[in-house]
Amino acid sequence: MIQQRGGVQLKGDVGQAGDAYEAHADQVADLVVAGRSAEATLDRMAGGGAGGRATQFLHGDLSVPVRPELGDRGASVADGLAALDASRGITRDANMNNARKVEFESKLFAALLRNAALLAPAVHAVSRAVLDYIDRREALAKDSAATTLAMLGGKSNFYGRLVDAAHDDPLFATTLRGVLASGGGSLQNHVLVHHQFWEHIYEKIDWGSGVAQTLVAAAKDPKHLRGQTEITVGDTTVKPFDKSERGRVASTAAEQGGRAHEVFEGGTVPLVPAETGIHGHADGGPAAIDTGNVAQSHTRGIDMWTIDERKAFTQQARLMLDMPIAAGVSGTTADLVQCAMTMGLTGAALHRYCLAVLGFLGSAGAHSFHEIMTVCRAAGVAYTPGDYRGVYPAELEQTADFAALRAAYPDFFGGAAPSSDGG
């Protein structure tokens, strides 16, 4: 389940009959049927209320009005959620996400990483292309390849790092070269390196200097895919990466109107265990996720942002698609997928790379399924917003993990299309 910041826990990851969640849902439904606002009741379950220490949860201010593009869905987001829950019998976690869908996503992400071998050829192809780029970059009298490789280790709180102290290890560049060239290490190791390369080399150094355009004939602006990402709400097309539409707010109290984000009250973001994703644990435990040679304690994206409930992406996901939200539409996905495209991936290989990104970012607690797949859709990968089906190649569908998911979650993973009124 998504991390419960108010200390709320579900037994066995699902609500039990008669527990506080069921009682809360009944109270909300009664208010909606009576035509009264459910906002205060929703806030109490989220940990607010008089007398308690103010805590900012993953969700934002649910009292904001519903955008007109969404039609008649209540006066506020809180009322819209309450009406949706009453009509569909949805139980939500403390972050106002559909608890059953969050549970499903956590198991889906773990299943993708358990079957990483099916996605690895696409990931390794990008790694080899990145290494080739770095070697050709050296030939242009830029940094030595070893110096460039040393920039790709990430920090000691990054999920997927190859070693904890890359810059202090003289053998790191040699080790990383071997991993990129041979396909060693874990899927997480490779994908993190791709992102470090894209952010620190391609975007920050080579694009502005013209080196990227020299080395890659079809080089595009590093933010190109972000600009291509769109959603349609009613008759309105919205670009969720536009500054005015980004669906999250910064983590500092000053930028949240003085409301402190709980995990920042002590000035730091906590490290979480390797197996901790968007929820509190990975399906199958630590062994389900190969973390290479480092105990992968890391910070999570969902601990660093608060959702901006005013934005079109957020309201569409919540009120039209009923899809979990973690940290807003995924910029890291845009960077990774554009990196893969720049390194030559297309078609089926690009599709599998997107699924590797889904497993990586989902298991890391960075983003939800919808936040990642919205960007993959802009890159040409098949995804119907709000539908978990039709995204996976046949070889994944035929695995034991995916058969188990279909059996446990037939409402999400098989049969008729889900109930949805957003596109």
HUURHU-V51980 format. One record per residue. N is the residue number from 1. SS is DSSP state (H for helix, E for strand, C for the rest). PHI is phi in degrees with one decimal (none if undefined). OMEGA is omega as a letter, one per 30 degrees, with the letter a starting at -180 (999 if undefined). Layout:
((N SS PHI OMEGA) (N SS PHI OMEGA))
This chain:
((1 C none l) (2 C -61.5 a) (3 C -49.4 a) (4 C -88.5 a) (5 C -76.2 l) (6 C -91.9 a) (7 C 79.8 a) (8 C -88.8 l) (9 C -128.2 l) (10 C -101.4 l) (11 H -67.2 l) (12 H 64.1 l) (13 H 74.9 l) (14 C -134.3 a) (15 C -70.6 l) (16 C -99.2 a) (17 C -56.5 l) (18 C 86.1 a) (19 C -79.2 a) (20 H -62.6 a) (21 H -68.4 l) (22 H -65.7 l) (23 H -62.6 l) (24 H -63.1 l) (25 H -61.0 l) (26 H -64.7 l) (27 H -63.4 l) (28 H -61.5 a) (29 H -61.3 l) (30 H -61.8 l) (31 H -65.5 a) (32 H -64.3 l) (33 H -59.7 a) (34 C -80.1 l) (35 C 77.5 a) (36 C -106.9 a) (37 C -68.5 l) (38 C -102.5 a) (39 H -58.8 a) (40 H -64.5 l) (41 H -65.5 l) (42 H -61.4 a) (43 H -63.8 l) (44 H -64.3 l) (45 H -66.9 a) (46 C -79.3 l) (47 C 103.4 a) (48 C -86.7 l) (49 C 107.6 a) (50 C -65.0 l) (51 C 91.1 a) (52 C -97.3 l) (53 C -68.7 a) (54 C -61.1 a) (55 C -132.1 l) (56 E -95.5 a) (57 C -90.8 l) (58 C -55.7 l) (59 C -74.7 a) (60 C -97.6 a) (61 C -80.4 a) (62 C -77.2 l) (63 C -84.5 a) (64 C -65.1 a) (65 E -71.0 l) (66 C -71.7 a) (67 C -66.3 a) (68 H -61.7 l) (69 H -62.0 a) (70 H -84.6 a) (71 C 81.4 a) (72 C -84.5 a) (73 C -128.9 l) (74 C 105.1 a) (75 C -75.4 a) (76 E -133.9 l) (77 H -61.8 l) (78 H -59.1 l) (79 H -67.2 l) (80 H -62.9 l) (81 H -64.5 a) (82 H -62.2 l) (83 H -66.2 l) (84 H -62.9 a) (85 H -65.8 a) (86 H -65.7 a) (87 H -80.5 a) (88 H -114.7 l) (89 C 68.4 a) (90 C -83.6 l) (91 C -103.2 a) (92 E -109.9 l) (93 C -83.9 a) (94 C -67.5 l) (95 C -102.8 l) (96 C 67.2 l) (97 C -100.3 l) (98 E -60.1 a) (99 H -61.7 a) (100 H -68.0 l) (101 H -69.5 l) (102 H -62.9 l) (103 H -59.9 l) (104 H -61.2 a) (105 H -61.4 a) (106 H -60.8 l) (107 H -74.8 l) (108 H -64.3 a) (109 H -60.8 l) (110 H -64.1 l) (111 H -63.8 l) (112 H -62.9 a) (113 H -72.8 l) (114 H -67.5 l) (115 C -111.1 a) (116 C -59.5 a) (117 H -59.6 l) (118 H -75.9 a) (119 H -102.8 a) (120 H -60.8 a) (121 H -55.3 l) (122 H -67.6 a) (123 H -64.9 a) (124 H -68.1 l) (125 H -61.9 l) (126 H -65.7 l) (127 H -60.2 l) (128 H -64.8 l) (129 H -67.9 l) (130 H -62.6 l) (131 H -62.6 l) (132 H -61.7 l) (133 H -58.7 a) (134 H -63.5 l) (135 H -66.6 l) (136 H -70.1 l) (137 H -63.5 l) (138 H -61.0 a) (139 H -66.4 l) (140 C -88.3 l) (141 C 65.7 l) (142 C -89.3 l) (143 C -57.7 l) (144 C -62.9 l) (145 H -59.1 l) (146 H -64.0 l) (147 H -64.0 l) (148 H -64.0 l) (149 H -60.6 a) (150 H -65.8 l) (151 C -83.5 a) (152 C -104.6 a) (153 C -78.5 a) (154 C 79.0 a) (155 C -95.1 a) (156 C -75.7 l) (157 C -114.2 a) (158 C -90.0 l) (159 C -73.9 l) (160 C 103.0 a) (161 C -63.0 a) (162 C -79.0 l) (163 C -138.7 a) (164 C -79.4 a) (165 C -131.3 a) (166 H -56.3 a) (167 H -73.8 l) (168 H -97.1 a) (169 C -107.8 a) (170 C -65.3 a) (171 C -92.3 a) (172 H -61.0 a) (173 H -59.8 l) (174 H -65.3 l) (175 H -63.4 a) (176 H -64.3 l) (177 H -57.6 l) (178 H -63.1 l) (179 H -64.0 a) (180 H -66.6 a) (181 H -76.1 a) (182 H -102.8 a) (183 C 83.6 l) (184 C -73.1 a) (185 C 74.3 a) (186 C -97.5 l) (187 H -56.7 a) (188 H -63.4 l) (189 H -56.7 a) (190 H -67.0 a) (191 H -65.8 l) (192 H -61.7 l) (193 H -61.2 l) (194 H -58.3 a) (195 H -68.7 l) (196 H -62.5 l) (197 H -61.9 a) (198 H -63.5 a) (199 H -74.3 a) (200 H -93.0 a) (201 H -107.9 a) (202 H -63.7 a) (203 H -79.0 a) (204 H -78.4 a) (205 H -116.4 a) (206 H -80.1 a) (207 H -68.7 a) (208 H -67.4 a) (209 H -85.2 a) (210 C 89.2 l) (211 H -64.3 a) (212 H -59.5 a) (213 H -66.8 l) (214 H -74.0 a) (215 H -84.7 a) (216 C -127.1 a) (217 C -60.0 a) (218 C -101.0 a) (219 C -60.3 l) (220 C -122.9 l) (221 C -50.7 a) (222 C -56.1 a) (223 C -99.9 a) (224 H -58.5 a) (225 H -66.4 l) (226 H -59.3 l) (227 H -69.1 l) (228 H -86.8 a) (229 C -78.2 a) (230 C -138.0 l) (231 E -129.3 l) (232 E -115.6 l) (233 E -119.9 a) (234 C 64.5 l) (235 C -99.2 a) (236 E -108.8 l) (237 E -98.9 a) (238 E -124.7 l) (239 C -99.6 a) (240 C -69.0 l) (241 C -87.3 l) (242 C -59.3 a) (243 C -55.7 a) (244 C -75.3 a) (245 C -121.8 a) (246 C -60.1 a) (247 C -88.1 l) (248 E -150.8 l) (249 E -122.2 a) (250 C -65.3 a) (251 C -87.4 a) (252 C -78.9 a) (253 C -59.8 a) (254 H -61.7 a) (255 H -88.0 l) (256 H -115.3 l) (257 C 66.9 l) (258 C 89.0 a) (259 C -87.0 a) (260 C -75.6 l) (261 E -75.1 a) (262 H -52.9 a) (263 H -72.8 l) (264 H -98.8 a) (265 C -62.9 l) (266 C -90.9 l) (267 C 91.1 a) (268 C -135.3 l) (269 C -99.7 a) (270 C -70.6 l) (271 C -81.0 l) (272 E -121.3 a) (273 C -62.5 a) (274 C -55.8 a) (275 C -86.4 a) (276 C -84.8 l) (277 C -107.1 l) (278 C -65.5 l) (279 C -87.6 a) (280 C -102.7 a) (281 C -160.4 l) (282 C -97.2 l) (283 C -60.8 l) (284 C 95.3 l) (285 C 81.4 a) (286 H -56.0 a) (287 H -66.2 a) (288 H -71.4 a) (289 C -124.7 l) (290 C -76.1 a) (291 C -107.2 l) (292 C 66.4 a) (293 C -103.2 a) (294 C -129.4 l) (295 C -69.6 a) (296 C -84.5 l) (297 C -65.2 a) (298 E -157.6 l) (299 C -89.2 a) (300 C -115.4 l) (301 H -57.6 a) (302 H -70.1 l) (303 H -87.9 a) (304 C -114.5 a) (305 C -137.9 l) (306 E -120.2 a) (307 E -67.7 l) (308 C -92.2 a) (309 C -73.1 a) (310 C -82.5 a) (311 C -81.5 a) (312 H -62.0 a) (313 H -59.6 a) (314 H -65.4 a) (315 H -67.6 l) (316 H -63.1 a) (317 H -61.8 a) (318 H -75.0 a) (319 H -97.1 a) (320 H -106.2 a) (321 H -102.7 a) (322 C 52.0 l) (323 C -112.1 a) (324 C -58.8 l) (325 C -121.6 l) (326 C -121.1 a) (327 C -145.8 a) (328 C 88.8 a) (329 C -52.8 a) (330 C -87.3 l) (331 H -70.1 l) (332 H -63.4 l) (333 H -60.7 l) (334 H -59.4 l) (335 H -64.0 a) (336 H -66.0 a) (337 H -68.7 l) (338 H -68.0 l) (339 H -60.0 a) (340 H -62.1 l) (341 H -65.7 l) (342 H -64.6 l) (343 C -82.8 l) (344 C 107.3 a) (345 C -75.7 l) (346 C -143.6 l) (347 H 53.3 a) (348 H -61.9 l) (349 H -65.5 l) (350 H -65.4 l) (351 H -58.0 a) (352 H -67.2 l) (353 H -63.5 l) (354 H -60.4 l) (355 H -70.0 l) (356 H -64.1 l) (357 H -63.4 l) (358 H -59.7 l) (359 H -66.1 a) (360 H -66.1 a) (361 H -71.6 l) (362 H -66.4 a) (363 H -69.3 l) (364 C -78.4 a) (365 C 79.0 a) (366 C -89.3 a) (367 C -150.5 l) (368 C -91.9 a) (369 H -54.9 a) (370 H -65.7 a) (371 H -65.0 l) (372 H -83.6 a) (373 H -71.5 l) (374 H -59.3 l) (375 H -74.0 l) (376 H -60.5 l) (377 H -61.4 l) (378 H -65.4 l) (379 C -89.0 l) (380 C 101.5 l) (381 C -81.7 a) (382 C -64.7 l) (383 C -159.3 l) (384 C -92.6 a) (385 C -50.9 l) (386 C 91.7 a) (387 C -118.0 l) (388 C -78.9 a) (389 C -87.8 l) (390 C 74.5 a) (391 C -104.3 a) (392 C -110.7 l) (393 C -68.3 a) (394 H -57.5 a) (395 H -65.7 l) (396 H -77.2 l) (397 H -58.4 a) (398 C -88.8 a) (399 C -76.6 l) (400 H -64.0 l) (401 H -62.1 a) (402 H -74.3 l) (403 H -63.1 l) (404 H -65.8 l) (405 H -63.9 l) (406 H -63.5 a) (407 H -69.7 a) (408 H -82.5 a) (409 C -132.6 a) (410 H -63.3 a) (411 H -72.1 l) (412 H -105.0 a) (413 H -122.3 l) (414 C -175.4 l) (415 C 74.9 a) (416 C -71.1 l) (417 C -61.0 a) (418 C -65.7 l) (419 C -67.8 a) (420 C -157.4 l) (421 C -131.4 l) (422 C -127.4 a) (423 C -128.3 999))
